Amino acid sequence: MINMSELIAVFLDEAKDLHQQLEQGLLACDASEKQLDPDVINSLFRAAHTIKGSAGVVGLEDLVSFTHVVETSFEFIRSGHLSFSPPLISCLLACTDHIAVLLDLAEQEKPLDKSIKQHGERLLQQLTGFMGNLLANEPVSVHSNQELSAEQLLVLIQFHADTFRDGFDPLALLRFLKTKATVLKEQWLFDAVPSFNQVSDAAELESCYLTLTVLVDDCTQSEVDEVFDFVRHTGIYFCFPAVAPLSLFCASLDALDDSQHTSVKALWHAWGVFPAEVNDTVAVANTPEETAKSPKPSGSPSSKRTASEDKRLMKVPAFKLDELVNQLGELVIATAALQAQANDAGLDALNETIEHIQQLVDDLQGNALNLRMVQIGETFNRFNRVIRDISLDLGKQVRLVIEGGDTELDKSMVERISDPLMHLVRNALDHGLETPDERVKSGKSPEGTLMLKAYHDSGSIVIEIHDDGRGINRQRVQQKALEKGLITSGHTLTDHDIDMLIFAAGFSTADAISNLSGRGVGMDVVRRNIEALRGTVQVTSQPGEGSCFELRLPLTLAIIDGFMVKVGASHFVIPLDLVTECIELNADGDEVDGSGFLRLRDDVLPYLHLNDFFHLDAQGVERQSVVVVKNNSLKVGLVVDELLGEFQTVIKPLGALFECMQGISGSSILGSGDIALILDVPKLIDLHLKRHSRVTKHLHEDS
């Protein structure tokens, strides 16, 4: 029998994707109201229909009744009896929100409380108001299997060739089934029977080529399974609810050969059980997404393997991938330890084998990380709804432009940047973009543009949030900073310094607290969250033309390609994508007037000694080296005792005791068992430049 808990879990997983399809489809219709795409309308209907039908299978009647009215509205729209309008789209979007609430309640196994039920009833009243007399006067067939119920079962069995020889009578089994259930429809298929002149062996005349499909009622799954108990394991057998999701129908049809596939599908269409609204391309193809989400119906799998089955997708819980990456990380450490021991023992032959193992582990580790990579476009698309709702509230016209949606990054990274992106988008809508009247007075189009852009750069992912609004009012920012004591009077700031003040804790230029701004927590949260991911955030602005926020993040939080150095007895790892070059520290001619700067060709480079910064004991090495690191446009030299070369390391988080340590973002275990600390280069640069600025200012004041 089908495990209902597993079936509900599969339904919820599928329904959440369909809910996203509903929302994105409605937003697409809102953006192109005058030129509606029929495919989008059909996809909206199919999504609502599938949610309703699948909810009926798992017994979620509240969801069934609510989604039925939504589905009916889509049927009226695609038949031309009802037209889209902004108020109707707003109502349907509110209905999709309610569907999401019902799905969440089902996932949490919580009952529907009175307030939520009343809210759903108000939405349905509003939606039926748009349909007016259509509900009473227009007999719409929302789907072809309206008379079906979740209790009715569809049976498909292809008997094995040895059925007769084993002493079983298929017709007797059907008669036995009729004693236990009400057979509503039945059909024998003979498509597989060979012609007489094709029979080369007399034994084939005793083979069974029968296929039977029946629609039954008034019985349980176990009773049907019992009828066919002695033959269902040798042949092809499926039994599932008649109002099951499309994926169950496709799974059973794919088990048959081409001729029977076509015949059975046509028969189910004629019976009205196959989802007739889904076009043939979708139904026959059985997309990988549907196959991955399909629960396994009661029955034996087909021995036939099609090419499409080899390309099916499989959903894996994220924590399993995390465990796999962690275990591979431990394997990397163990392999490095083994190689160190082989080197110490001088076992050259063993070293060759270890190097081969190391290469295989690296490849496996890379493949595991690729499994965690997802496109950021899905995250970007979710802001369509946010922008629509907020722009309506603010009386603004905003167009969202997405570039680089196919750019990939770690799924765990996507989940953790959603909130910072939300803050930045809301900030652009509230503070950046003007109202239509203000834009027209400034000589701009009444519709503002908000762009979300992503691309890879030097081993990192860069996300940019552009708006063509009013830009940052630097005079007002500086005034607010003075009022809050963030800067002192007479303090000279560059335009960039003023722009970066908006990330200070508690800073806000809003005159009043609203749902969008005024509390001074948004931009500070953005900065702290991005830095917690070993990333940076920068802002550039041109008054009257707009602003751009740039987030620079590592592709993954699990593994880092680093450059290892040694300072005293301590090992440090510098992210490799931030290293530009390494030079030898020449005490005789490189330093500029003892001021903490080096001459680097035609440039002047600020530098810091890591042993001084972290208060380490100096080892008195003869020659020190400078690792030149770059973050955005800023370069700093890190003075170290020894260069150890490139090193791929598995990042281990620091304990709670070390969370406040400045300039360190994580740790790693070396093959020798020693600990190497991973440098937070952006933080180091920021701390060093601030410290140097304070020292320089103090020296100038003393002079």
C-alpha positions as CSV (number, residue, x, y, z in Angstrom):
1,M,0.0,0.0,0.0
2,I,1.0,3.6,-0.5
3,N,2.5,5.1,2.7
4,M,0.2,8.2,3.3
5,S,2.8,10.1,5.3
6,E,5.3,9.7,2.4
7,L,2.6,10.7,-0.1
8,I,1.7,13.8,1.9
9,A,5.4,14.8,2.1
10,V,5.7,14.3,-1.7
11,F,2.5,16.3,-2.2
12,L,3.7,19.2,-0.1
13,D,7.1,19.3,-1.9
14,E,5.3,19.4,-5.3
15,A,2.6,21.8,-4.1
16,K,5.2,24.4,-2.9
17,D,6.8,24.4,-6.4
18,L,3.3,24.8,-7.9
19,H,2.6,27.6,-5.6
20,Q,5.7,29.4,-6.8
21,Q,4.6,28.7,-10.4
22,L,1.2,30.3,-9.6
23,E,2.8,33.4,-8.1
24,Q,5.3,33.9,-10.8
25,G,2.7,33.3,-13.5
26,L,0.4,35.9,-12.0
27,L,3.2,38.4,-11.8
28,A,4.1,37.7,-15.5
29,C,0.5,38.4,-16.4
30,D,0.6,41.6,-14.4
31,A,3.7,42.8,-16.2
32,S,2.2,42.1,-19.7
33,E,-1.5,42.6,-19.1
34,K,-2.2,43.7,-22.7
35,Q,-0.4,40.7,-24.3
36,L,-1.2,37.7,-22.2
37,D,0.7,34.5,-23.1
38,P,-1.8,31.6,-23.5
39,D,0.9,29.2,-22.2
40,V,1.1,31.1,-19.0
41,I,-2.6,31.1,-18.5
42,N,-2.7,27.3,-19.2
43,S,0.2,26.8,-16.7
44,L,-1.7,28.7,-14.1
45,F,-4.8,26.5,-14.6
46,R,-2.7,23.3,-14.5
47,A,-0.9,24.4,-11.3
48,A,-4.2,25.1,-9.5
49,H,-5.8,21.9,-10.9
50,T,-2.9,19.8,-9.8
51,I,-2.8,21.3,-6.3
52,K,-6.5,20.6,-5.9
53,G,-6.5,17.1,-7.3
54,S,-3.4,16.1,-5.2
55,A,-4.8,17.7,-2.1
56,G,-7.9,15.5,-2.5
57,V,-5.8,12.4,-2.7
58,V,-4.2,13.1,0.7
59,G,-7.4,14.3,2.3
60,L,-6.8,18.1,2.6
61,E,-10.4,19.1,2.0
62,D,-10.0,22.7,3.0
63,L,-7.3,23.2,0.4
64,V,-9.4,21.3,-2.2
65,S,-12.5,23.6,-1.7
66,F,-10.4,26.8,-1.7
67,T,-8.3,25.9,-4.7
68,H,-11.3,24.8,-6.7
69,V,-12.6,28.4,-6.8
70,V,-9.2,29.7,-7.8
71,E,-9.0,27.0,-10.5
72,T,-12.4,28.0,-11.8
73,S,-11.4,31.6,-12.2
74,F,-8.4,30.5,-14.3
75,E,-10.8,28.4,-16.4
76,F,-13.0,31.4,-17.1
77,I,-9.9,33.5,-17.9
78,R,-8.5,31.0,-20.4
79,S,-11.9,30.5,-22.0
80,G,-12.2,34.3,-22.5
81,H,-15.2,34.8,-20.2
82,L,-13.1,36.7,-17.7
83,S,-10.3,39.3,-18.2
84,F,-7.3,40.0,-16.1
85,S,-7.1,43.4,-14.3
86,P,-4.8,44.7,-11.6
87,P,-7.5,44.3,-8.9
88,L,-8.2,40.7,-10.0
89,I,-4.5,39.9,-10.1
90,S,-4.1,41.4,-6.6
91,C,-7.0,39.2,-5.4
92,L,-5.5,36.0,-7.0
93,L,-2.1,36.8,-5.4
94,A,-3.8,37.1,-2.0
95,C,-5.4,33.7,-2.8
96,T,-2.0,32.2,-3.5
97,D,-0.7,33.5,-0.2
98,H,-3.6,31.7,1.5
99,I,-2.8,28.5,-0.3
100,A,0.8,28.9,1.1
101,V,-0.7,29.2,4.6
102,L,-2.8,26.1,4.1
103,L,0.3,24.2,2.9
104,D,2.3,25.3,5.9
105,L,-0.5,24.2,8.3
106,A,-0.5,20.8,6.6
107,E,3.2,20.5,6.8
108,Q,3.1,21.4,10.6
109,E,0.1,19.1,11.0
110,K,-1.9,21.9,12.6
111,P,-5.6,22.4,12.3
112,L,-7.2,25.3,10.5
113,D,-8.2,27.9,13.1
114,K,-11.2,30.1,12.8
115,S,-9.4,33.3,11.8
116,I,-7.6,31.7,8.9
117,K,-10.8,30.1,7.7
118,Q,-12.7,33.4,7.8
119,H,-9.9,35.1,5.9
120,G,-10.1,32.4,3.2
121,E,-13.9,32.9,3.0
122,R,-13.4,36.6,2.5
123,L,-10.9,36.0,-0.3
124,L,-13.3,33.6,-2.0
125,Q,-16.2,36.1,-1.7
126,Q,-13.9,38.7,-3.3
127,L,-12.8,36.3,-6.1
128,T,-16.4,35.2,-6.9
129,G,-17.4,38.8,-7.1
130,F,-15.1,39.2,-10.1
131,M,-16.7,36.2,-11.7
132,G,-20.2,37.6,-11.2
133,N,-22.9,35.7,-13.0
134,L,-20.5,33.4,-14.7
135,L,-20.7,30.8,-11.9
136,A,-24.5,30.6,-12.3
137,N,-24.8,30.9,-16.1
138,E,-21.8,29.3,-17.5
139,P,-21.5,25.5,-17.0
140,V,-17.7,25.2,-16.9
141,S,-16.1,21.8,-16.8
142,V,-13.1,22.6,-14.7
143,H,-11.6,19.2,-15.3
144,S,-12.6,16.0,-17.0
145,N,-12.8,13.8,-13.9
146,Q,-15.2,15.9,-11.8
147,E,-17.2,12.8,-10.8
148,L,-14.2,10.9,-9.6
149,S,-13.4,10.6,-5.9
150,A,-10.2,9.9,-3.9
151,E,-11.7,6.5,-2.9
152,Q,-11.9,5.2,-6.4
153,L,-8.8,3.2,-7.6
154,L,-7.3,2.7,-11.0
155,V,-5.7,-0.6,-11.7
156,L,-3.2,-1.5,-14.5
157,I,-1.8,-5.0,-14.7
158,Q,0.2,-6.5,-17.6
159,F,0.3,-10.2,-16.9
160,H,3.6,-12.1,-17.2
161,A,4.2,-14.4,-20.2
162,D,4.1,-17.5,-17.8
163,T,0.8,-16.6,-16.2
164,F,-1.1,-19.4,-18.1
165,R,1.7,-21.9,-17.6
166,D,1.7,-21.1,-13.8
167,G,-2.0,-22.1,-13.6
168,F,-3.6,-18.6,-13.3
169,D,-6.7,-17.4,-15.1
170,P,-6.7,-13.6,-15.6
171,L,-10.5,-13.7,-16.3
172,A,-11.1,-15.5,-13.0
173,L,-9.0,-12.9,-11.2
174,L,-11.3,-10.2,-12.6
175,R,-14.4,-12.1,-11.5
176,F,-12.8,-12.4,-8.0
177,L,-12.2,-8.7,-8.0
178,K,-15.9,-8.0,-8.7
179,T,-16.8,-9.9,-5.5
180,K,-14.8,-7.5,-3.4
181,A,-15.3,-4.2,-5.3
182,T,-17.6,-2.3,-7.6
183,V,-16.0,-2.4,-11.1
184,L,-17.0,0.9,-12.8
185,K,-15.0,0.4,-16.0
186,E,-12.9,-2.4,-17.4
187,Q,-10.9,-3.0,-20.5
188,W,-8.7,-5.9,-21.8
189,L,-5.8,-4.9,-24.2
190,F,-4.3,-7.3,-26.7
191,D,-1.8,-5.0,-28.4
192,A,1.2,-7.2,-27.4
193,V,-0.2,-10.4,-29.0
194,P,2.1,-11.4,-31.9
195,S,0.6,-12.5,-35.3
196,F,0.6,-16.2,-36.0
197,N,3.3,-16.1,-38.7
198,Q,5.6,-14.4,-36.1
199,V,5.5,-17.4,-33.7
200,S,8.6,-19.5,-34.2
201,D,8.2,-21.7,-31.1
202,A,5.1,-23.6,-30.2
203,A,5.7,-22.8,-26.5
204,E,4.9,-19.2,-27.3
205,L,1.3,-20.2,-28.0
206,E,0.9,-20.8,-24.3
207,S,2.3,-17.4,-23.3
208,C,0.0,-14.7,-21.9
209,Y,0.0,-11.3,-23.7
210,L,-3.0,-9.7,-21.8
211,T,-3.1,-6.3,-20.2
212,L,-6.0,-5.3,-18.0
213,T,-7.0,-1.9,-16.7
214,V,-10.0,-1.3,-14.4
215,L,-11.6,1.5,-12.4
216,V,-13.0,0.2,-9.1
217,D,-14.9,1.7,-6.1
218,D,-16.0,0.5,-2.7
219,C,-12.8,-1.2,-1.8
220,T,-9.4,-0.6,-0.3
221,Q,-5.9,-0.7,-1.8
222,S,-5.0,-3.8,0.2
223,E,-8.1,-5.7,-1.1
224,V,-7.1,-5.0,-4.7
225,D,-3.5,-6.1,-4.0
226,E,-4.8,-9.3,-2.4
227,V,-6.8,-10.2,-5.5
228,F,-3.7,-10.0,-7.7
229,D,-1.3,-11.1,-5.0
230,F,0.1,-14.2,-6.8
231,V,0.6,-12.5,-10.2
232,R,1.4,-8.8,-9.5
233,H,5.0,-9.4,-8.6
234,T,5.9,-11.2,-11.8
235,G,4.3,-8.8,-14.2
236,I,3.7,-5.0,-14.4
237,Y,1.2,-3.9,-11.7
238,F,0.0,-0.4,-10.6
239,C,-2.8,0.5,-8.3
240,F,-3.4,4.2,-7.3
241,P,-6.2,6.7,-6.6
242,A,-8.1,7.7,-9.7
243,V,-7.6,11.4,-8.9
244,A,-3.8,11.0,-8.3
245,P,-1.2,13.5,-9.6
246,L,-0.1,13.4,-13.2
247,S,3.2,11.8,-12.1
248,L,1.5,8.6,-11.0
249,F,-0.2,8.2,-14.4
250,C,3.1,8.8,-16.2
251,A,5.0,6.4,-14.0
252,S,2.6,3.5,-14.9
253,L,2.5,4.4,-18.6
254,D,6.3,4.5,-18.8
255,A,6.4,0.8,-17.7
256,L,4.6,-0.3,-20.9
257,D,5.9,-0.5,-24.4
258,D,5.1,2.2,-26.9
259,S,2.0,0.7,-28.4
260,Q,0.4,-0.2,-25.1
261,H,1.4,3.2,-23.7
262,T,-0.6,4.9,-26.4
263,S,-3.6,2.6,-26.1
264,V,-3.9,2.8,-22.3
265,K,-3.4,6.6,-22.3
266,A,-6.1,7.0,-24.9
267,L,-8.4,4.7,-22.9
268,W,-7.9,6.7,-19.7
269,H,-8.6,9.9,-21.6
270,A,-11.9,8.4,-22.8
271,W,-12.8,7.3,-19.3
272,G,-12.1,10.9,-18.0
273,V,-9.5,9.8,-15.5
274,F,-6.3,11.0,-17.2
275,P,-5.7,14.8,-16.5
276,A,-7.1,16.0,-19.8
277,E,-6.2,19.6,-19.3
278,V,-2.4,18.8,-19.4
279,N,-1.3,18.9,-23.0
280,D,0.1,15.8,-24.6
281,T,3.7,17.0,-24.6
282,V,3.8,17.4,-20.8
283,A,1.8,14.2,-20.2
284,V,3.9,11.9,-22.4
285,A,7.3,13.4,-21.6
286,N,7.0,12.9,-17.9
287,T,9.4,15.7,-17.0
288,P,12.3,14.9,-14.7
289,E,10.9,17.2,-12.0
290,E,7.6,15.3,-12.0
291,T,9.3,12.0,-11.9
292,A,11.5,13.0,-9.0
293,K,8.5,14.1,-7.0
294,S,6.3,11.1,-7.8
295,P,5.4,8.8,-5.0
296,K,5.8,5.1,-5.9
297,P,2.4,3.5,-6.5
298,S,1.6,0.1,-5.3
299,G,3.1,-2.3,-7.9
300,S,6.2,-3.7,-9.3
301,P,8.6,-1.6,-11.5
302,S,8.9,-2.4,-15.1
303,S,12.0,-4.2,-16.3
304,K,12.1,-1.8,-19.2
305,R,14.4,1.2,-18.9
306,T,13.9,4.1,-21.1
307,A,16.5,6.7,-22.0
308,S,14.6,9.4,-20.1
309,E,14.6,7.4,-16.9
310,D,18.4,7.5,-16.9
311,K,18.3,11.4,-16.8
312,R,15.8,11.7,-14.0
313,L,16.4,14.2,-11.2
314,M,16.4,13.3,-7.6
315,K,15.7,15.6,-4.6
316,V,18.1,15.1,-1.7
317,P,17.7,16.8,1.7
318,A,20.3,19.6,2.1
319,F,21.6,18.2,5.4
320,K,22.6,15.0,3.6
321,L,24.8,17.0,1.2
322,D,26.2,18.9,4.1
323,E,27.2,15.6,5.8
324,L,28.7,14.4,2.6
325,V,30.9,17.5,2.2
326,N,31.9,17.3,5.8
327,Q,32.9,13.7,5.5
328,L,34.9,14.4,2.3
329,G,36.6,17.2,4.2
330,E,37.7,14.8,6.9
331,L,38.9,12.5,4.1
332,V,41.0,15.3,2.7
333,I,42.6,15.9,6.1
334,A,43.2,12.1,6.6
335,T,44.8,11.9,3.2
336,A,47.1,14.8,3.9
337,A,48.1,13.2,7.2
338,L,48.9,9.9,5.4
339,Q,51.0,11.8,2.8
340,A,53.0,13.6,5.5
341,Q,53.7,10.2,7.2
342,A,54.8,8.7,3.9
343,N,57.1,11.6,3.2
344,D,58.7,11.3,6.7
345,A,59.2,7.6,6.2
346,G,60.6,8.1,2.7
347,L,58.2,5.7,1.0
348,D,58.2,6.9,-2.6
349,A,56.1,4.1,-4.0
350,L,53.4,4.8,-1.4
351,N,53.5,8.5,-2.2
352,E,52.5,7.8,-5.8
353,T,49.5,5.8,-4.6
354,I,48.6,8.5,-2.1
355,E,48.8,11.2,-4.8
356,H,46.4,9.2,-7.0
357,I,44.0,8.9,-4.1
358,Q,44.3,12.6,-3.4
359,Q,43.4,13.3,-7.0
360,L,40.3,11.1,-6.7
361,V,39.3,12.7,-3.4
362,D,39.7,16.2,-4.9
363,D,37.5,15.2,-7.9
364,L,34.9,13.7,-5.6
365,Q,35.0,16.7,-3.4
366,G,34.4,19.0,-6.4
367,N,31.5,16.9,-7.6
368,A,29.9,17.0,-4.1
369,L,30.2,20.8,-4.0
370,N,28.7,21.0,-7.5
371,L,25.6,19.2,-6.1
372,R,25.1,22.1,-3.7
373,M,25.3,24.7,-6.4
374,V,22.0,26.4,-7.4
375,Q,21.2,29.3,-9.8
376,I,20.5,32.6,-8.1
377,G,17.8,33.4,-10.6
378,E,15.1,31.6,-8.5
379,T,16.0,33.9,-5.5
380,F,15.9,37.0,-7.8
381,N,12.5,36.0,-9.2
382,R,11.0,36.0,-5.8
383,F,11.4,39.8,-5.5
384,N,8.9,40.3,-8.3
385,R,6.1,40.0,-5.7
386,V,7.9,42.1,-3.2
387,I,8.5,44.9,-5.7
388,R,4.9,44.8,-6.9
389,D,3.4,45.0,-3.4
390,I,5.7,47.7,-2.1
391,S,5.5,49.9,-5.2
392,L,1.7,49.8,-5.0
393,D,1.9,50.8,-1.3
394,L,4.3,53.7,-2.1
395,G,2.5,54.8,-5.2
396,K,5.6,54.2,-7.4
397,Q,6.1,52.5,-10.7
398,V,9.0,50.1,-10.7
399,R,10.3,47.6,-13.3
400,L,12.6,44.8,-12.2
401,V,15.4,43.8,-14.5
402,I,17.4,40.6,-13.8
403,E,20.8,39.8,-15.2
404,G,23.0,36.8,-14.6
405,G,20.2,34.7,-13.2
406,D,22.0,31.5,-14.2
407,T,25.0,32.4,-12.0
408,E,25.5,29.5,-9.5
409,L,26.5,29.6,-5.9
410,D,26.2,27.3,-2.8
411,K,22.6,26.7,-1.8
412,S,23.5,27.4,1.9
413,M,24.9,30.8,0.7
414,V,21.6,31.5,-1.2
415,E,19.6,30.9,2.0
416,R,21.7,33.2,4.1
417,I,21.8,36.1,1.7
418,S,18.0,36.3,1.2
419,D,17.5,38.6,4.2
420,P,20.3,41.0,3.2
421,L,19.0,41.2,-0.3
422,M,15.5,41.9,1.0
423,H,16.8,44.8,3.0
424,L,18.6,46.3,0.1
425,V,15.6,45.9,-2.3
426,R,13.2,47.5,0.2
427,N,15.8,50.3,0.8
428,A,16.0,51.0,-2.9
429,L,12.2,51.1,-3.2
430,D,11.7,53.4,-0.2
431,H,14.8,55.7,-0.3
432,G,16.2,55.4,-3.8
433,L,13.4,55.4,-6.3
434,E,11.2,58.5,-6.6
435,T,7.5,58.8,-7.2
436,P,6.3,59.2,-10.9
437,D,5.7,62.9,-10.4
438,E,9.2,63.5,-8.9
439,R,10.8,61.5,-11.8
440,V,9.0,63.4,-14.5
441,K,10.1,66.7,-12.9
442,S,13.7,65.4,-13.0
443,G,13.4,64.6,-16.6
444,K,13.2,60.8,-16.1
445,S,10.7,58.2,-17.2
446,P,7.8,57.9,-14.6
447,E,8.8,54.2,-14.2
448,G,11.9,53.5,-12.2
449,T,14.2,50.6,-12.8
450,L,15.6,48.2,-10.2
451,M,18.2,45.8,-11.4
452,L,19.5,42.6,-9.7
453,K,22.7,41.4,-11.3
454,A,25.0,38.5,-10.5
455,Y,28.3,37.3,-12.0
456,H,31.5,35.5,-11.1
457,D,34.7,37.4,-10.5
458,S,38.1,36.1,-9.3
459,G,36.6,33.0,-7.5
460,S,33.8,35.0,-5.9
461,I,30.3,35.9,-6.8
462,V,29.3,39.5,-7.1
463,I,25.7,40.6,-6.6
464,E,24.7,44.1,-7.6
465,I,21.5,46.0,-6.7
466,H,21.1,49.0,-9.0
467,D,18.5,51.7,-9.0
468,D,18.1,54.7,-11.2
469,G,16.6,56.9,-8.4
470,R,17.7,60.0,-6.6
471,G,21.0,58.6,-5.2
472,I,22.4,59.2,-1.7
473,N,21.8,62.7,-0.3
474,R,25.3,63.0,1.2
475,Q,24.6,66.3,2.9
476,R,21.6,64.8,4.8
477,V,23.6,61.6,5.6
478,Q,26.5,63.7,7.0
479,Q,24.0,65.8,9.1
480,K,22.3,62.7,10.5
481,A,25.7,61.2,11.3
482,L,26.6,64.3,13.2
483,E,23.3,64.2,15.2
484,K,23.9,60.6,16.2
485,G,27.5,61.2,17.1
486,L,28.9,58.9,14.4
487,I,31.3,61.6,13.2
488,T,32.6,64.8,14.8
489,S,32.2,68.3,13.5
490,G,35.0,69.4,11.2
491,H,35.8,65.8,10.2
492,T,36.7,65.6,6.5
493,L,35.1,62.7,4.7
494,T,35.3,61.6,1.1
495,D,32.1,60.9,-0.8
496,H,32.8,57.1,-0.4
497,D,33.2,57.5,3.4
498,I,29.9,59.4,3.6
499,D,28.1,56.8,1.5
500,M,29.4,54.0,3.8
501,L,28.0,55.8,6.9
502,I,24.6,54.3,6.0
503,F,25.9,50.9,7.2
504,A,26.6,52.3,10.7
505,A,24.6,50.8,13.5
506,G,21.4,52.7,14.3
507,F,21.8,55.0,11.3
508,S,18.6,56.1,9.4
509,T,17.7,59.1,7.3
510,A,13.9,58.4,7.6
511,D,12.0,61.2,9.3
512,A,9.3,58.8,10.6
513,I,9.1,55.1,11.4
514,S,7.1,53.1,8.8
515,N,6.6,49.5,7.8
516,L,9.7,49.9,5.5
517,S,12.2,52.0,7.3
518,G,13.0,54.4,10.1
519,R,14.3,52.0,12.8
520,G,18.0,52.1,11.7
521,V,18.5,48.3,11.8
522,G,18.3,47.3,8.1
523,M,21.6,48.4,6.5
524,D,23.6,47.5,9.7
525,V,22.1,44.0,9.5
526,V,23.1,43.8,5.9
527,R,26.7,44.6,6.6
528,R,27.0,42.3,9.6
529,N,25.3,39.4,7.7
530,I,27.5,39.8,4.7
531,E,30.7,40.0,6.7
532,A,29.6,36.9,8.6
533,L,29.7,35.1,5.3
534,R,33.3,36.2,4.6
535,G,32.0,38.8,2.2
536,T,32.0,42.6,1.7
537,V,29.4,45.2,0.8
538,Q,30.2,48.4,-1.0
539,V,28.0,51.3,-2.2
540,T,28.5,53.8,-5.0
541,S,26.1,56.6,-5.7
542,Q,25.6,59.4,-8.1
543,P,23.2,62.1,-6.9
544,G,20.2,62.3,-9.2
545,E,21.2,59.2,-11.2
546,G,20.9,56.3,-8.7
547,S,22.9,54.0,-6.5
548,C,24.6,50.6,-6.7
549,F,25.1,48.2,-3.8
550,E,27.8,45.5,-4.5
551,L,27.9,42.3,-2.5
552,R,31.1,40.2,-3.0
553,L,30.8,36.7,-1.5
554,P,32.7,33.4,-1.7
555,L,31.1,30.7,-3.8
556,T,30.9,28.3,-1.0
557,L,31.2,28.3,2.8
558,A,32.6,24.7,3.0
559,I,36.0,24.7,1.2
560,I,38.5,27.4,0.3
561,D,41.4,27.6,-2.1
562,G,44.1,29.2,0.0
563,F,47.7,30.3,0.2
564,M,49.4,29.1,3.4
565,V,51.9,31.2,5.2
566,K,53.8,30.8,8.5
567,V,54.3,33.5,11.1
568,G,56.4,32.4,14.0
569,A,55.1,28.9,14.9
570,S,51.6,29.7,13.6
571,H,50.0,28.8,10.3
572,F,47.6,31.1,8.5
573,V,45.6,30.6,5.3
574,I,44.9,33.5,3.0
575,P,42.0,33.1,0.5
576,L,43.8,32.6,-2.8
577,D,41.5,34.7,-4.9
578,L,42.5,37.8,-2.8
579,V,46.3,37.2,-3.3
580,T,47.8,39.2,-6.1
581,E,51.6,38.6,-5.7
582,C,54.3,37.8,-3.2
583,I,57.5,39.9,-2.8
584,E,60.5,39.8,-0.6
585,L,60.7,42.4,2.2
586,N,63.8,44.4,1.6
587,A,64.5,46.5,4.7
588,D,67.1,48.6,2.9
589,G,65.0,50.3,0.3
590,D,61.4,49.4,0.3
591,E,60.0,51.2,3.3
592,V,58.9,54.9,2.9
593,D,60.1,57.0,5.8
594,G,59.2,54.4,8.4
595,S,55.5,55.3,7.9
596,G,54.1,51.8,7.3
597,F,54.2,52.0,3.5
598,L,56.3,50.2,0.9
599,R,57.3,51.2,-2.5
600,L,55.8,48.7,-5.0
601,R,57.0,49.6,-8.4
602,D,55.2,52.9,-9.1
603,D,52.7,52.6,-6.2
604,V,52.8,53.1,-2.4
605,L,51.5,50.0,-0.5
606,P,50.4,50.1,3.1
607,Y,51.5,47.0,5.0
608,L,51.2,45.3,8.4
609,H,53.2,42.7,10.3
610,L,51.0,39.7,11.2
611,N,53.1,38.9,14.2
612,D,52.5,42.4,15.6
613,F,48.8,42.4,14.7
614,F,48.2,39.0,16.4
615,H,50.8,39.6,19.2
616,L,52.9,36.5,18.2
617,D,56.5,35.8,19.2
618,A,59.0,36.8,16.5
619,Q,61.2,34.0,15.2
620,G,64.0,36.2,14.0
621,V,64.0,34.9,10.4
622,E,66.6,36.3,8.0
623,R,64.2,37.2,5.2
624,Q,60.5,38.0,5.5
625,S,58.0,38.1,2.7
626,V,55.1,40.3,1.8
627,V,51.9,38.8,0.5
628,V,50.0,41.5,-1.4
629,V,46.3,41.1,-1.0
630,K,43.5,43.0,-2.7
631,N,39.9,43.6,-1.7
632,N,37.9,45.7,-4.2
633,S,40.3,48.5,-5.1
634,L,42.3,48.4,-1.8
635,K,45.6,46.7,-1.5
636,V,47.6,45.9,1.6
637,G,50.8,43.9,2.2
638,L,50.9,41.2,4.9
639,V,54.4,40.6,6.2
640,V,55.0,36.9,7.0
641,D,58.0,34.8,8.0
642,E,57.6,31.9,5.4
643,L,55.6,31.2,2.3
644,L,54.2,27.6,2.1
645,G,52.3,27.7,-1.1
646,E,48.7,27.0,-2.3
647,F,46.6,24.9,-0.1
648,Q,42.9,23.7,-0.4
649,T,41.4,23.7,3.0
650,V,38.2,22.6,4.6
651,I,36.8,25.4,6.7
652,K,35.9,24.6,10.3
653,P,33.9,27.2,12.2
654,L,35.5,28.8,15.3
655,G,34.0,28.1,18.7
656,A,31.9,30.6,20.6
657,L,35.0,31.7,22.6
658,F,36.7,33.0,19.4
659,E,33.7,34.5,17.6
660,C,34.8,38.0,18.4
661,M,38.4,37.5,17.2
662,Q,39.2,40.3,14.7
663,G,40.7,39.3,11.4
664,I,40.0,35.5,11.6
665,S,37.1,33.9,9.7
666,G,37.6,30.2,10.4
667,S,40.1,27.5,10.9
668,S,41.4,24.3,9.3
669,I,43.2,21.1,10.4
670,L,46.4,20.3,8.6
671,G,47.7,16.9,7.8
672,S,50.1,17.1,10.7
673,G,47.2,17.7,13.1
674,D,48.1,21.4,13.6
675,I,45.6,24.2,13.3
676,A,45.7,26.8,10.6
677,L,43.7,30.0,11.0
678,I,41.9,31.4,8.0
679,L,42.5,35.2,7.6
680,D,39.5,37.5,7.1
681,V,41.3,39.7,4.6
682,P,38.6,42.4,4.1
683,K,38.4,42.8,7.9
684,L,42.2,43.0,8.2
685,I,42.4,45.7,5.5
686,D,39.6,47.6,7.2
687,L,41.1,47.4,10.6
688,H,44.6,48.3,9.4
689,L,43.5,51.3,7.4
690,K,41.4,52.6,10.3
691,R,44.2,52.0,12.8
692,H,46.7,53.7,10.5
693,S,44.2,56.6,9.9
694,R,44.0,57.2,13.7
695,V,47.7,57.1,14.2
696,T,48.3,59.5,11.3
697,K,45.6,61.9,12.6
698,H,47.2,61.7,16.1
699,L,50.6,62.5,14.8
700,H,49.3,65.5,12.8
701,E,47.5,66.8,15.9
702,D,50.7,66.5,17.9
703,S,52.7,68.4,15.3
